[in-house]
Amino acid sequence: MKYHIDTIPVWDAMKLDGECFLCALRRKNELGEVEHYLGASVMEPDTRIQVNKKGFCCNHQRMLYAMDNRLGHALMLESHVDETRERLQKVCKQIRHAAKGASGASILDRLTGKAPSPAKLMEDAAEGLEELTETCIVCDSIEENMGRYLHTFFHLYQNDSEFRRKFESCKGMCIPHTAELLKLAPREMSGSAVATFADTVCRLTIENFDRMQEDVSWFCRKFDYRYYDEPWKNSRDAVERTVNKLRGWCVGTEPNPKD
């Protein structure tokens, strides 16, 4: 099967032979997106419009800050804060109006349901503030790219026998990505193929969790003096690998080796 722009990243992630090839793919994409928004794209009008509208979540603000490009970060913040200020002013106006309405309603109207409760009015108004922090341009870009890569995965799995063999002998995936693949399978494959795929995924999941359980148990035993002279086997990084297997990559060594 010929390589093309979408199959190469999926194949590269699979060849890493890590605990979850999708975590490796997602992390590489995430790092690339963060670098992108601190590069020349800072000055592109279309990019700035989207940054101003969506902003960045806490995690990606942290990653942007860690890139140590204060000027690039500040340039994006400058216009984003300017637009957020306008939206914030509108929300605060609604909050003040809701607060006055809540305090002005009579007790009888509140009891009879003719007027909303003060708490309800304020909760509804405060949702406008929460909406200002619920979007992230990096998260959206990652989800869009991962959706395309997942589609490519199923294309490779069904049409590239070498890729399918590689997948069937891999170390499985983390639980979140396992669930994601299984949810998408009926949309990407025919009925009989879905059953075979599900059987493969479940086999990989159980086999590799047994391996993970053995590693973390041996790690614990190594802190017992009776096992002091025993080899560590494959357990030195068992804690990190187990955490990442349970919830997706979040601790320990980067899932993509450095060049």
N, C-alpha and C positions, 0 to 999 in steps of 0.2 A: 504494500500500500504506500502511495506517495505521501511524503510529509507536506504539510502546508501550515500556514500561520497559526491555526488553532490546534492542530494535532501535536506540534512540536512541544509546547509547554506541558501538555498532558502526558506525553511520552516521557519527557525529561523528569517530571515528578514521579512517575511510576518507576523509572530506573534508579531512583535514589534508594529504593528498598527500605524506606522508613516505616514508622508505625502508622502513618496515614498520608497517602500521597495527595489527598485533597487538602489537608492542612498545609503541606509543603507548597502546594500550588497557590492556596489562598494567601499565605504569608508572603510569598515572593511578589504576588500581585499587590498586596497591601504596601509593602516597602516601595515598590515602584510608583504607586499612586501618591504616596507622601512626598517622594522626591519630585514627582511631576508638579505638584502644587507649590513647591518651593523653587522651581526652576523658571524658565522663560515664560511659562504659562501664566505667571503672576501678572504679566502686563497684557495678556490677551483679553480683549473686551468680553468675549463670550464666556471665558472662564471666570472672570471677575464677577459677571452678572450672576452666575450660578453660585459662586462662593458667597457673594453678598446675600443671596436668598437663603442658602442652606447652612452655611457655616460648617463647623467641625464638631464632632462629639468629643467628650473628655479624653478618650483614649487616643484619638488622632490629633488633638491639640497637644497632648503629651509627646507624641511621636514627632510632630512638627517642631516643637520646642527643643527636643533632643537632637535635632539635625543641626543645631547651632548656626542657623541662618536667621539672625534676628531681624535684619532688614526685610527679607522676603516675607517673613512671618508678619512683621508690622505692617507692610504694605497691604496684605490681605485683610488684616484686622481693621485697618483704617477705614476702608470702604464698607466692610461688613458691619462695623459698629455704627457707621453713619446710617446705613439702611435699617439696622436693628433699632436705632434710636427713634426713627419715625414710626416703626411698628409698635415699639414700646409705648410711645406717647398715646397712640390710639387705644391700646389695651388698657393703659392706666385711666384713660377717660371713661372707658366702659366699667372699670372697677369702681371708680368714684361714683358713677351713676348707679351702679348696683348697690353700693353701700348706702347711698342716700335713700334709694327705694326700700331697702331692707329696714332702715331705721324709721322711715316715714309710715310704713304700713301699720295699721292698728292690730291690736292683739286679736280682736274678733275676726278680722279678715284672714289673719294667719291661721287661726283655729278652724275656720270654716273652709279654708283652702282657696279663698278668693284672691289671696296674695301669696306668692312663694315665700318660703321661710328664708330668713336672712342667710342661713348657712348655705342653702341651695343657690341663692343669688350670687354669693361670694365664690362658691365653688365653681359655678359656671364661668364667672368672669375671670377667675384665676387660671382657668384652663388655657386662656389666651397666652398667659406667661409661659406655661409649660410647652405650648406649641412652638415657642421661639427656640427651644432647646432640644427638640425631638428630631431634627434633621441633620444630616452630615453628608457632604458631597463625596467624601472618600468612601464611606459605607455604601452609598448608592452605586458608586463606580465599581466597587468590589463585587457587590451582588450582581450587577449587570454582567461583569466579566465572568464570574463564577457560573452564572446561568448558561453562558455560552460554552464554557469549558465542560460543564456537566453534559450538555447536549453532545459535545464532541466525544466525551468518554463513551457514551452509549453507541455512537457511530463507530468508534474504534472497536469496542467490545463485540459488536455484531459483524464487523466487516474485516477485521484484522486478526487472524488466528494467532499471530505471534503476541499481539497485545493481550488477547484473551487469555493465553497461557500464562503470561506474566502476571496478570491480575489474579488468576486462580491460584497462584503460588505466592502471592504477596502476604504481608503481615496484617492484612485487614485494614480497617479504618477506625477512627474514633467513633463513639456512639452517635454524636450529632450528624456526622457525614454519612454514617451507615443509614441512619433514618432518612436522610435526604435522598440518597440513591434509591432506597426502596420505595419512597413516595413517588419518585419520578419514573420508575421502571414501567408502570402500566401505560404511561403516556408515550414512552419511547420504544416499547417493544410489544410484540404480539403476545397473546395469552399464554401459549405453551412456553415461549422463551422467558416470560416473566417468572414462571414457576421454577425453571432451571436456574435463572439468575438469583432468585430469592434463596434457593437451596445453597448455592455457592456462597452467597454473602453470609448467610447464617452459619455455615461451616467455618468460614474464615473468622467470623466474630467469636465463636465459642472456642475454637482452637487457639486463637491468639490471646484470648482472655485467660485461658488455662495457663498459657506460657507466662503471661504477665503476673498472674497470681503466684505462680511458682517462684518467679524472680523476686517479687516484693516480700514473699514469705522468707526466702533465703536471706534477703537483706536484713530482715528483722532478727533472724537467727544469728547473724554475724556479730550482733551486739551482746550475745550470750557468751560468756567466757569459755564455755565448752566448745564453741565453734571458732575460737580465735585463730587457730592455726589452719582452718579450712580455707580453701580458695573462695574468692568472691563470686566466681562463675560469671554470670551475666547480670549481676544484681547491683553494680555500683550506681547506675543511674535509674534503678527501678522505680524510685519515687517519682521522678520527673516523667518517665514514660507512662506510668500508671495514671498520673493526673491528666496528662495530655490525651491518653486513650479514653478516659472517662468523659472529658468535656471539650476536647479539641485543644490544639497546641496553645499553651499559655505560659509555660515555664521551661527552664532548662535551655539546652543548646538549640540554636536556630534550626528549624527542620530542613533548611537548604544550606549545604556546606558552602563556606566562603571560597571564592575563586582564588 
